[in-house]
């Protein structure tokens, strides 16, 4: 049976489905906490285990699509997503749920890396910029749809800790069938495939030398803080959201998380022509402001302050990611580009994982308010300081044209 839609459209669909399940669980954390009697540290560990799976796949399997082709890796990733989602559906304790989330993390990285290559293979030559923008948009759309669907089903459907996962299972199975039936062009599969070697799976991390070292350190502060602030919303917001707004339930947190991701993607498009030194500085400043508003709102409980905080979080996240990728491309050379990009992303993942563990531990011992305020204070100090140095650093300034 021949598929009516183009291969590009089906790969895009599979990419969205592959990342949809990653943040699907975020609005449900409060329900798990109530149903299983979990502590904040349990929630943070579940989130970190998922991120760890995504990070390890990025480090060790990131080059696999180049070696075996994007379709086999995408199909294996969707299969892993189905297995991990099903384990999450039947999970009975923290350990079983963590296993499911680990597999979902592995699957999301496999799908995003292979689908990005697939979109490039299926696009006309010379459309590199279009493919990059489309990949970023599809990833943001998939991540945004996940918590939105999870929040709506978790709020109103019966047995939410079970039924929420059903759409992902159905759509991922559909994506696998579609990929298997695609009629791909000749350039979609690598020619003269060689057996996999250890060098294909070993991580490749590098750090620039000389005057580029400080510039790269400042650049790395962008994903470190952006991933961390988003992680706070994705992992912990369902546990303290009732103190910020008069509405309650998974739909509220799911909508907030989805809005952050979707508005972040829009911000990157709108700020595409902004000078990098201002884009990065304003991004870091936006993250600092968002956390200041969050601290105030823990006391005020204002829906207006909450909306402003989400807006500043999205804008700060979008501009930080845009400026960060721009600076990696500016600092990198052909010899170290892939290594610098891997290092940049690893630092971002660490920024999401380590603070969440800290928040969970502080919340268990001194309460969620203390944990969130401590996190916000650190982001305000680091974000403001990094913004000033980033804006003033010579490597971030636009190149001067010769007279």
ZARO-482845 format. One record per residue (C-alpha): residue number from 1; residue in one letter; x, y, z. Coordinates in steps of 0.5 Angstrom, whole numbers, plus 500, padded with zeros to 3 digits. Layout:
BEGIN
@num = NUM	residuo = A	xx = X	yy = Y	zz = Z
...
# end
This chain:
BEGIN
@num = 1	residuo = X	xx = 500	yy = 500	zz = 500
@num = 2	residuo = X	xx = 503	yy = 507	zz = 498
@num = 3	residuo = X	xx = 503	yy = 512	zz = 503
@num = 4	residuo = X	xx = 499	yy = 519	zz = 500
@num = 5	residuo = X	xx = 503	yy = 524	zz = 504
@num = 6	residuo = X	xx = 511	yy = 525	zz = 502
@num = 7	residuo = X	xx = 516	yy = 522	zz = 506
@num = 8	residuo = X	xx = 518	yy = 529	zz = 509
@num = 9	residuo = X	xx = 511	yy = 529	zz = 512
@num = 10	residuo = X	xx = 512	yy = 522	zz = 515
@num = 11	residuo = X	xx = 519	yy = 523	zz = 518
@num = 12	residuo = X	xx = 516	yy = 530	zz = 521
@num = 13	residuo = X	xx = 510	yy = 526	zz = 524
@num = 14	residuo = X	xx = 515	yy = 521	zz = 527
@num = 15	residuo = X	xx = 519	yy = 526	zz = 530
@num = 16	residuo = X	xx = 514	yy = 530	zz = 533
@num = 17	residuo = X	xx = 511	yy = 523	zz = 536
@num = 18	residuo = X	xx = 518	yy = 521	zz = 538
@num = 19	residuo = X	xx = 519	yy = 527	zz = 543
@num = 20	residuo = X	xx = 512	yy = 528	zz = 545
@num = 21	residuo = X	xx = 512	yy = 522	zz = 550
@num = 22	residuo = X	xx = 518	yy = 526	zz = 553
@num = 23	residuo = X	xx = 515	yy = 531	zz = 557
@num = 24	residuo = X	xx = 508	yy = 528	zz = 557
@num = 25	residuo = X	xx = 509	yy = 526	zz = 564
@num = 26	residuo = X	xx = 510	yy = 532	zz = 567
@num = 27	residuo = X	xx = 503	yy = 535	zz = 569
@num = 28	residuo = X	xx = 502	yy = 528	zz = 572
@num = 29	residuo = X	xx = 508	yy = 528	zz = 577
@num = 30	residuo = X	xx = 503	yy = 531	zz = 583
@num = 31	residuo = X	xx = 498	yy = 525	zz = 581
@num = 32	residuo = X	xx = 504	yy = 520	zz = 582
@num = 33	residuo = X	xx = 506	yy = 524	zz = 589
@num = 34	residuo = X	xx = 499	yy = 523	zz = 591
@num = 35	residuo = X	xx = 498	yy = 516	zz = 589
@num = 36	residuo = X	xx = 504	yy = 513	zz = 591
@num = 37	residuo = X	xx = 506	yy = 518	zz = 597
@num = 38	residuo = X	xx = 512	yy = 520	zz = 594
@num = 39	residuo = X	xx = 517	yy = 525	zz = 596
@num = 40	residuo = X	xx = 520	yy = 531	zz = 592
@num = 41	residuo = X	xx = 527	yy = 528	zz = 591
@num = 42	residuo = X	xx = 523	yy = 522	zz = 588
@num = 43	residuo = X	xx = 520	yy = 526	zz = 583
@num = 44	residuo = X	xx = 527	yy = 529	zz = 581
@num = 45	residuo = X	xx = 530	yy = 523	zz = 581
@num = 46	residuo = X	xx = 525	yy = 520	zz = 576
@num = 47	residuo = X	xx = 526	yy = 527	zz = 572
@num = 48	residuo = X	xx = 534	yy = 526	zz = 572
@num = 49	residuo = X	xx = 534	yy = 519	zz = 570
@num = 50	residuo = X	xx = 530	yy = 521	zz = 564
@num = 51	residuo = X	xx = 535	yy = 526	zz = 562
@num = 52	residuo = X	xx = 541	yy = 521	zz = 563
@num = 53	residuo = X	xx = 538	yy = 516	zz = 558
@num = 54	residuo = X	xx = 537	yy = 522	zz = 553
@num = 55	residuo = X	xx = 544	yy = 525	zz = 555
@num = 56	residuo = X	xx = 548	yy = 518	zz = 554
@num = 57	residuo = X	xx = 544	yy = 516	zz = 548
@num = 58	residuo = X	xx = 547	yy = 523	zz = 545
@num = 59	residuo = X	xx = 554	yy = 522	zz = 547
@num = 60	residuo = X	xx = 554	yy = 514	zz = 545
@num = 61	residuo = X	xx = 549	yy = 513	zz = 539
@num = 62	residuo = X	xx = 549	yy = 520	zz = 536
@num = 63	residuo = X	xx = 553	yy = 518	zz = 530
@num = 64	residuo = X	xx = 549	yy = 512	zz = 529
@num = 65	residuo = X	xx = 544	yy = 515	zz = 524
@num = 66	residuo = X	xx = 550	yy = 517	zz = 519
@num = 67	residuo = X	xx = 553	yy = 510	zz = 519
@num = 68	residuo = X	xx = 547	yy = 505	zz = 518
@num = 69	residuo = X	xx = 542	yy = 510	zz = 516
@num = 70	residuo = X	xx = 536	yy = 515	zz = 519
@num = 71	residuo = X	xx = 530	yy = 510	zz = 518
@num = 72	residuo = X	xx = 533	yy = 504	zz = 522
@num = 73	residuo = X	xx = 535	yy = 508	zz = 528
@num = 74	residuo = X	xx = 528	yy = 512	zz = 527
@num = 75	residuo = X	xx = 524	yy = 506	zz = 527
@num = 76	residuo = X	xx = 528	yy = 503	zz = 533
@num = 77	residuo = X	xx = 527	yy = 509	zz = 537
@num = 78	residuo = X	xx = 520	yy = 509	zz = 536
@num = 79	residuo = X	xx = 520	yy = 502	zz = 538
@num = 80	residuo = X	xx = 524	yy = 504	zz = 545
@num = 81	residuo = X	xx = 519	yy = 510	zz = 546
@num = 82	residuo = X	xx = 513	yy = 504	zz = 545
@num = 83	residuo = X	xx = 516	yy = 500	zz = 550
@num = 84	residuo = X	xx = 518	yy = 505	zz = 555
@num = 85	residuo = X	xx = 511	yy = 508	zz = 555
@num = 86	residuo = X	xx = 508	yy = 502	zz = 556
@num = 87	residuo = X	xx = 512	yy = 501	zz = 562
@num = 88	residuo = X	xx = 510	yy = 507	zz = 564
@num = 89	residuo = X	xx = 503	yy = 506	zz = 563
@num = 90	residuo = X	xx = 503	yy = 499	zz = 568
@num = 91	residuo = X	xx = 508	yy = 502	zz = 573
@num = 92	residuo = X	xx = 507	yy = 500	zz = 580
@num = 93	residuo = X	xx = 513	yy = 504	zz = 584
@num = 94	residuo = X	xx = 518	yy = 509	zz = 583
@num = 95	residuo = X	xx = 523	yy = 504	zz = 580
@num = 96	residuo = X	xx = 519	yy = 501	zz = 575
@num = 97	residuo = X	xx = 517	yy = 508	zz = 572
@num = 98	residuo = X	xx = 524	yy = 510	zz = 572
@num = 99	residuo = X	xx = 526	yy = 504	zz = 568
@num = 100	residuo = X	xx = 520	yy = 507	zz = 563
@num = 101	residuo = X	xx = 523	yy = 514	zz = 563
@num = 102	residuo = X	xx = 530	yy = 512	zz = 562
@num = 103	residuo = X	xx = 527	yy = 508	zz = 555
@num = 104	residuo = X	xx = 523	yy = 514	zz = 553
@num = 105	residuo = X	xx = 530	yy = 518	zz = 554
@num = 106	residuo = X	xx = 534	yy = 514	zz = 550
@num = 107	residuo = X	xx = 528	yy = 514	zz = 545
@num = 108	residuo = X	xx = 527	yy = 521	zz = 544
@num = 109	residuo = X	xx = 535	yy = 522	zz = 543
@num = 110	residuo = X	xx = 535	yy = 517	zz = 538
@num = 111	residuo = X	xx = 529	yy = 520	zz = 534
@num = 112	residuo = X	xx = 531	yy = 527	zz = 534
@num = 113	residuo = X	xx = 538	yy = 525	zz = 532
@num = 114	residuo = X	xx = 536	yy = 521	zz = 526
@num = 115	residuo = X	xx = 530	yy = 525	zz = 524
@num = 116	residuo = X	xx = 534	yy = 531	zz = 523
@num = 117	residuo = X	xx = 539	yy = 527	zz = 519
@num = 118	residuo = X	xx = 533	yy = 524	zz = 515
@num = 119	residuo = X	xx = 530	yy = 531	zz = 514
@num = 120	residuo = X	xx = 536	yy = 534	zz = 511
@num = 121	residuo = X	xx = 536	yy = 528	zz = 506
@num = 122	residuo = X	xx = 529	yy = 529	zz = 504
@num = 123	residuo = X	xx = 530	yy = 536	zz = 503
@num = 124	residuo = X	xx = 533	yy = 539	zz = 496
@num = 125	residuo = X	xx = 540	yy = 541	zz = 496
@num = 126	residuo = X	xx = 542	yy = 548	zz = 499
@num = 127	residuo = X	xx = 536	yy = 548	zz = 504
@num = 128	residuo = X	xx = 541	yy = 547	zz = 510
@num = 129	residuo = X	xx = 538	yy = 553	zz = 514
@num = 130	residuo = X	xx = 531	yy = 551	zz = 512
@num = 131	residuo = X	xx = 532	yy = 544	zz = 515
@num = 132	residuo = X	xx = 535	yy = 547	zz = 521
@num = 133	residuo = X	xx = 529	yy = 551	zz = 523
@num = 134	residuo = X	xx = 524	yy = 546	zz = 521
@num = 135	residuo = X	xx = 528	yy = 541	zz = 526
@num = 136	residuo = X	xx = 528	yy = 546	zz = 531
@num = 137	residuo = X	xx = 520	yy = 547	zz = 530
@num = 138	residuo = X	xx = 518	yy = 540	zz = 530
@num = 139	residuo = X	xx = 522	yy = 538	zz = 536
@num = 140	residuo = X	xx = 519	yy = 544	zz = 540
@num = 141	residuo = X	xx = 512	yy = 542	zz = 537
@num = 142	residuo = X	xx = 513	yy = 535	zz = 540
@num = 143	residuo = X	xx = 516	yy = 537	zz = 546
@num = 144	residuo = X	xx = 510	yy = 542	zz = 547
@num = 145	residuo = X	xx = 504	yy = 538	zz = 545
@num = 146	residuo = X	xx = 506	yy = 532	zz = 550
@num = 147	residuo = X	xx = 505	yy = 536	zz = 556
@num = 148	residuo = X	xx = 499	yy = 539	zz = 553
@num = 149	residuo = X	xx = 496	yy = 532	zz = 552
@num = 150	residuo = X	xx = 498	yy = 530	zz = 558
@num = 151	residuo = X	xx = 495	yy = 535	zz = 562
@num = 152	residuo = X	xx = 488	yy = 535	zz = 559
@num = 153	residuo = X	xx = 488	yy = 528	zz = 559
@num = 154	residuo = X	xx = 491	yy = 528	zz = 566
@num = 155	residuo = X	xx = 485	yy = 533	zz = 569
@num = 156	residuo = X	xx = 479	yy = 530	zz = 566
@num = 157	residuo = X	xx = 480	yy = 523	zz = 563
@num = 158	residuo = X	xx = 479	yy = 517	zz = 568
@num = 159	residuo = X	xx = 485	yy = 513	zz = 570
@num = 160	residuo = X	xx = 490	yy = 519	zz = 568
@num = 161	residuo = X	xx = 496	yy = 515	zz = 570
@num = 162	residuo = X	xx = 494	yy = 510	zz = 565
@num = 163	residuo = X	xx = 490	yy = 513	zz = 559
@num = 164	residuo = X	xx = 495	yy = 519	zz = 559
@num = 165	residuo = X	xx = 500	yy = 514	zz = 555
@num = 166	residuo = X	xx = 495	yy = 511	zz = 550
@num = 167	residuo = X	xx = 495	yy = 517	zz = 545
@num = 168	residuo = X	xx = 503	yy = 516	zz = 545
@num = 169	residuo = X	xx = 503	yy = 508	zz = 544
@num = 170	residuo = X	xx = 498	yy = 509	zz = 538
@num = 171	residuo = X	xx = 501	yy = 515	zz = 534
@num = 172	residuo = X	xx = 508	yy = 511	zz = 535
@num = 173	residuo = X	xx = 506	yy = 505	zz = 532
@num = 174	residuo = X	xx = 503	yy = 509	zz = 526
@num = 175	residuo = X	xx = 509	yy = 512	zz = 525
@num = 176	residuo = X	xx = 513	yy = 506	zz = 525
@num = 177	residuo = X	xx = 508	yy = 503	zz = 520
@num = 178	residuo = X	xx = 509	yy = 509	zz = 516
@num = 179	residuo = X	xx = 517	yy = 509	zz = 516
@num = 180	residuo = X	xx = 517	yy = 502	zz = 514
@num = 181	residuo = X	xx = 513	yy = 503	zz = 508
@num = 182	residuo = X	xx = 516	yy = 510	zz = 506
@num = 183	residuo = X	xx = 519	yy = 510	zz = 499
@num = 184	residuo = X	xx = 526	yy = 513	zz = 500
@num = 185	residuo = X	xx = 531	yy = 516	zz = 495
@num = 186	residuo = X	xx = 537	yy = 513	zz = 494
@num = 187	residuo = X	xx = 541	yy = 518	zz = 498
@num = 188	residuo = X	xx = 537	yy = 516	zz = 504
@num = 189	residuo = X	xx = 542	yy = 510	zz = 506
@num = 190	residuo = X	xx = 549	yy = 511	zz = 507
@num = 191	residuo = X	xx = 553	yy = 508	zz = 501
@num = 192	residuo = X	xx = 559	yy = 503	zz = 502
@num = 193	residuo = X	xx = 557	yy = 501	zz = 510
@num = 194	residuo = X	xx = 563	yy = 499	zz = 514
@num = 195	residuo = X	xx = 562	yy = 495	zz = 520
@num = 196	residuo = X	xx = 561	yy = 499	zz = 527
@num = 197	residuo = X	xx = 567	yy = 500	zz = 531
@num = 198	residuo = X	xx = 569	yy = 503	zz = 538
@num = 199	residuo = X	xx = 570	yy = 510	zz = 535
@num = 200	residuo = X	xx = 563	yy = 510	zz = 533
@num = 201	residuo = X	xx = 560	yy = 510	zz = 540
@num = 202	residuo = X	xx = 566	yy = 513	zz = 544
@num = 203	residuo = X	xx = 564	yy = 520	zz = 546
@num = 204	residuo = X	xx = 567	yy = 526	zz = 543
@num = 205	residuo = X	xx = 568	yy = 532	zz = 547
@num = 206	residuo = X	xx = 573	yy = 538	zz = 546
@num = 207	residuo = X	xx = 574	yy = 545	zz = 549
@num = 208	residuo = X	xx = 577	yy = 551	zz = 545
@num = 209	residuo = X	xx = 584	yy = 553	zz = 547
@num = 210	residuo = X	xx = 587	yy = 560	zz = 548
@num = 211	residuo = X	xx = 582	yy = 566	zz = 548
@num = 212	residuo = X	xx = 576	yy = 562	zz = 545
@num = 213	residuo = X	xx = 576	yy = 558	zz = 552
@num = 214	residuo = X	xx = 573	yy = 564	zz = 556
@num = 215	residuo = X	xx = 568	yy = 565	zz = 550
@num = 216	residuo = X	xx = 566	yy = 558	zz = 550
@num = 217	residuo = X	xx = 565	yy = 558	zz = 558
@num = 218	residuo = X	xx = 560	yy = 564	zz = 557
@num = 219	residuo = X	xx = 557	yy = 561	zz = 552
@num = 220	residuo = X	xx = 556	yy = 554	zz = 556
@num = 221	residuo = X	xx = 552	yy = 558	zz = 561
@num = 222	residuo = X	xx = 546	yy = 559	zz = 556
@num = 223	residuo = X	xx = 544	yy = 552	zz = 556
@num = 224	residuo = X	xx = 546	yy = 551	zz = 563
@num = 225	residuo = X	xx = 541	yy = 556	zz = 566
@num = 226	residuo = X	xx = 536	yy = 555	zz = 560
@num = 227	residuo = X	xx = 536	yy = 548	zz = 561
@num = 228	residuo = X	xx = 535	yy = 548	zz = 569
@num = 229	residuo = X	xx = 530	yy = 553	zz = 569
@num = 230	residuo = X	xx = 526	yy = 549	zz = 564
@num = 231	residuo = X	xx = 527	yy = 543	zz = 568
@num = 232	residuo = X	xx = 524	yy = 547	zz = 574
@num = 233	residuo = X	xx = 518	yy = 548	zz = 571
@num = 234	residuo = X	xx = 518	yy = 541	zz = 567
@num = 235	residuo = X	xx = 519	yy = 537	zz = 574
@num = 236	residuo = X	xx = 517	yy = 541	zz = 580
@num = 237	residuo = X	xx = 512	yy = 546	zz = 578
@num = 238	residuo = X	xx = 506	yy = 541	zz = 579
@num = 239	residuo = X	xx = 508	yy = 540	zz = 586
@num = 240	residuo = X	xx = 508	yy = 548	zz = 588
@num = 241	residuo = X	xx = 503	yy = 551	zz = 582
@num = 242	residuo = X	xx = 498	yy = 551	zz = 587
@num = 243	residuo = X	xx = 501	yy = 557	zz = 591
@num = 244	residuo = X	xx = 502	yy = 561	zz = 584
@num = 245	residuo = X	xx = 495	yy = 561	zz = 581
@num = 246	residuo = X	xx = 488	yy = 560	zz = 583
@num = 247	residuo = X	xx = 487	yy = 554	zz = 579
@num = 248	residuo = X	xx = 489	yy = 547	zz = 580
@num = 249	residuo = X	xx = 491	yy = 540	zz = 576
@num = 250	residuo = X	xx = 495	yy = 537	zz = 571
@num = 251	residuo = X	xx = 492	yy = 542	zz = 565
@num = 252	residuo = X	xx = 495	yy = 548	zz = 569
@num = 253	residuo = X	xx = 502	yy = 545	zz = 569
@num = 254	residuo = X	xx = 501	yy = 542	zz = 562
@num = 255	residuo = X	xx = 499	yy = 548	zz = 559
@num = 256	residuo = X	xx = 504	yy = 552	zz = 562
@num = 257	residuo = X	xx = 510	yy = 548	zz = 560
@num = 258	residuo = X	xx = 507	yy = 547	zz = 553
@num = 259	residuo = X	xx = 507	yy = 555	zz = 552
@num = 260	residuo = X	xx = 514	yy = 556	zz = 555
@num = 261	residuo = X	xx = 516	yy = 551	zz = 549
@num = 262	residuo = X	xx = 512	yy = 553	zz = 544
@num = 263	residuo = X	xx = 513	yy = 561	zz = 545
@num = 264	residuo = X	xx = 521	yy = 559	zz = 546
@num = 265	residuo = X	xx = 521	yy = 557	zz = 539
@num = 266	residuo = X	xx = 517	yy = 563	zz = 536
@num = 267	residuo = X	xx = 522	yy = 567	zz = 540
@num = 268	residuo = X	xx = 528	yy = 564	zz = 536
@num = 269	residuo = X	xx = 524	yy = 566	zz = 530
@num = 270	residuo = X	xx = 523	yy = 573	zz = 532
@num = 271	residuo = X	xx = 530	yy = 574	zz = 534
@num = 272	residuo = X	xx = 533	yy = 571	zz = 529
@num = 273	residuo = X	xx = 537	yy = 578	zz = 526
@num = 274	residuo = X	xx = 538	yy = 580	zz = 533
@num = 275	residuo = X	xx = 546	yy = 581	zz = 535
@num = 276	residuo = X	xx = 548	yy = 575	zz = 538
@num = 277	residuo = X	xx = 551	yy = 579	zz = 544
@num = 278	residuo = X	xx = 545	yy = 582	zz = 546
@num = 279	residuo = X	xx = 541	yy = 576	zz = 544
@num = 280	residuo = X	xx = 545	yy = 572	zz = 549
@num = 281	residuo = X	xx = 545	yy = 578	zz = 554
@num = 282	residuo = X	xx = 537	yy = 579	zz = 554
@num = 283	residuo = X	xx = 536	yy = 571	zz = 554
@num = 284	residuo = X	xx = 540	yy = 571	zz = 561
@num = 285	residuo = X	xx = 537	yy = 577	zz = 563
@num = 286	residuo = X	xx = 530	yy = 574	zz = 562
@num = 287	residuo = X	xx = 531	yy = 568	zz = 565
@num = 288	residuo = X	xx = 534	yy = 572	zz = 571
@num = 289	residuo = X	xx = 527	yy = 576	zz = 571
@num = 290	residuo = X	xx = 523	yy = 570	zz = 571
@num = 291	residuo = X	xx = 526	yy = 567	zz = 577
@num = 292	residuo = X	xx = 525	yy = 574	zz = 581
@num = 293	residuo = X	xx = 518	yy = 574	zz = 579
@num = 294	residuo = X	xx = 517	yy = 566	zz = 581
@num = 295	residuo = X	xx = 520	yy = 568	zz = 588
@num = 296	residuo = X	xx = 515	yy = 574	zz = 589
@num = 297	residuo = X	xx = 509	yy = 570	zz = 586
@num = 298	residuo = X	xx = 510	yy = 564	zz = 592
@num = 299	residuo = X	xx = 508	yy = 570	zz = 596
@num = 300	residuo = X	xx = 503	yy = 574	zz = 592
@num = 301	residuo = X	xx = 500	yy = 568	zz = 589
@num = 302	residuo = X	xx = 498	yy = 572	zz = 583
@num = 303	residuo = X	xx = 496	yy = 569	zz = 576
@num = 304	residuo = X	xx = 498	yy = 576	zz = 573
@num = 305	residuo = X	xx = 505	yy = 575	zz = 575
@num = 306	residuo = X	xx = 505	yy = 567	zz = 574
@num = 307	residuo = X	xx = 503	yy = 569	zz = 566
@num = 308	residuo = X	xx = 509	yy = 574	zz = 566
@num = 309	residuo = X	xx = 514	yy = 569	zz = 569
@num = 310	residuo = X	xx = 512	yy = 564	zz = 564
@num = 311	residuo = X	xx = 513	yy = 569	zz = 558
@num = 312	residuo = X	xx = 520	yy = 571	zz = 561
@num = 313	residuo = X	xx = 522	yy = 564	zz = 562
@num = 314	residuo = X	xx = 520	yy = 563	zz = 554
@num = 315	residuo = X	xx = 523	yy = 569	zz = 552
@num = 316	residuo = X	xx = 529	yy = 568	zz = 556
@num = 317	residuo = X	xx = 530	yy = 560	zz = 554
@num = 318	residuo = X	xx = 529	yy = 562	zz = 546
@num = 319	residuo = X	xx = 534	yy = 567	zz = 546
@num = 320	residuo = X	xx = 539	yy = 563	zz = 550
@num = 321	residuo = X	xx = 538	yy = 557	zz = 546
@num = 322	residuo = X	xx = 539	yy = 562	zz = 539
@num = 323	residuo = X	xx = 545	yy = 566	zz = 542
@num = 324	residuo = X	xx = 548	yy = 559	zz = 544
@num = 325	residuo = X	xx = 548	yy = 556	zz = 538
@num = 326	residuo = X	xx = 550	yy = 562	zz = 534
@num = 327	residuo = X	xx = 556	yy = 562	zz = 538
@num = 328	residuo = X	xx = 558	yy = 555	zz = 538
@num = 329	residuo = X	xx = 558	yy = 556	zz = 530
@num = 330	residuo = X	xx = 562	yy = 562	zz = 531
@num = 331	residuo = X	xx = 567	yy = 559	zz = 536
@num = 332	residuo = X	xx = 568	yy = 552	zz = 533
@num = 333	residuo = X	xx = 573	yy = 550	zz = 527
@num = 334	residuo = X	xx = 572	yy = 545	zz = 522
@num = 335	residuo = X	xx = 576	yy = 540	zz = 526
@num = 336	residuo = X	xx = 573	yy = 541	zz = 533
@num = 337	residuo = X	xx = 565	yy = 543	zz = 531
@num = 338	residuo = X	xx = 562	yy = 536	zz = 533
@num = 339	residuo = X	xx = 566	yy = 536	zz = 539
@num = 340	residuo = X	xx = 564	yy = 543	zz = 542
@num = 341	residuo = X	xx = 557	yy = 542	zz = 540
@num = 342	residuo = X	xx = 557	yy = 535	zz = 544
@num = 343	residuo = X	xx = 560	yy = 539	zz = 550
@num = 344	residuo = X	xx = 555	yy = 545	zz = 549
@num = 345	residuo = X	xx = 549	yy = 540	zz = 550
@num = 346	residuo = X	xx = 552	yy = 536	zz = 555
@num = 347	residuo = X	xx = 553	yy = 542	zz = 560
@num = 348	residuo = X	xx = 546	yy = 544	zz = 558
@num = 349	residuo = X	xx = 544	yy = 537	zz = 560
@num = 350	residuo = X	xx = 548	yy = 537	zz = 567
@num = 351	residuo = X	xx = 544	yy = 544	zz = 568
@num = 352	residuo = X	xx = 538	yy = 541	zz = 568
@num = 353	residuo = X	xx = 540	yy = 534	zz = 572
@num = 354	residuo = X	xx = 544	yy = 537	zz = 578
@num = 355	residuo = X	xx = 540	yy = 543	zz = 580
@num = 356	residuo = X	xx = 533	yy = 538	zz = 580
@num = 357	residuo = X	xx = 537	yy = 533	zz = 585
@num = 358	residuo = X	xx = 539	yy = 539	zz = 589
@num = 359	residuo = X	xx = 532	yy = 542	zz = 589
@num = 360	residuo = X	xx = 529	yy = 535	zz = 591
@num = 361	residuo = X	xx = 534	yy = 534	zz = 597
@num = 362	residuo = X	xx = 532	yy = 541	zz = 600
@num = 363	residuo = X	xx = 525	yy = 540	zz = 599
@num = 364	residuo = X	xx = 525	yy = 534	zz = 603
@num = 365	residuo = X	xx = 529	yy = 537	zz = 608
@num = 366	residuo = X	xx = 526	yy = 544	zz = 609
@num = 367	residuo = X	xx = 520	yy = 545	zz = 604
@num = 368	residuo = X	xx = 519	yy = 546	zz = 597
@num = 369	residuo = X	xx = 518	yy = 554	zz = 598
@num = 370	residuo = X	xx = 526	yy = 554	zz = 601
@num = 371	residuo = X	xx = 528	yy = 549	zz = 595
@num = 372	residuo = X	xx = 525	yy = 554	zz = 590
@num = 373	residuo = X	xx = 527	yy = 560	zz = 593
@num = 374	residuo = X	xx = 534	yy = 558	zz = 593
@num = 375	residuo = X	xx = 534	yy = 555	zz = 586
@num = 376	residuo = X	xx = 531	yy = 562	zz = 584
@num = 377	residuo = X	xx = 536	yy = 566	zz = 588
@num = 378	residuo = X	xx = 542	yy = 562	zz = 584
@num = 379	residuo = X	xx = 539	yy = 563	zz = 577
@num = 380	residuo = X	xx = 538	yy = 571	zz = 579
@num = 381	residuo = X	xx = 546	yy = 571	zz = 581
@num = 382	residuo = X	xx = 549	yy = 567	zz = 575
@num = 383	residuo = X	xx = 544	yy = 570	zz = 570
@num = 384	residuo = X	xx = 545	yy = 577	zz = 571
@num = 385	residuo = X	xx = 553	yy = 576	zz = 572
@num = 386	residuo = X	xx = 553	yy = 572	zz = 566
@num = 387	residuo = X	xx = 549	yy = 577	zz = 562
@num = 388	residuo = X	xx = 554	yy = 583	zz = 563
@num = 389	residuo = X	xx = 560	yy = 579	zz = 561
@num = 390	residuo = X	xx = 557	yy = 576	zz = 555
@num = 391	residuo = X	xx = 554	yy = 582	zz = 553
@num = 392	residuo = X	xx = 561	yy = 585	zz = 554
@num = 393	residuo = X	xx = 566	yy = 580	zz = 551
@num = 394	residuo = X	xx = 569	yy = 582	zz = 545
@num = 395	residuo = X	xx = 568	yy = 575	zz = 541
@num = 396	residuo = X	xx = 560	yy = 576	zz = 542
@num = 397	residuo = X	xx = 561	yy = 583	zz = 539
@num = 398	residuo = X	xx = 559	yy = 583	zz = 531
@num = 399	residuo = X	xx = 565	yy = 583	zz = 527
@num = 400	residuo = X	xx = 567	yy = 590	zz = 524
@num = 401	residuo = X	xx = 567	yy = 591	zz = 517
@num = 402	residuo = X	xx = 574	yy = 594	zz = 514
@num = 403	residuo = X	xx = 574	yy = 601	zz = 512
# end
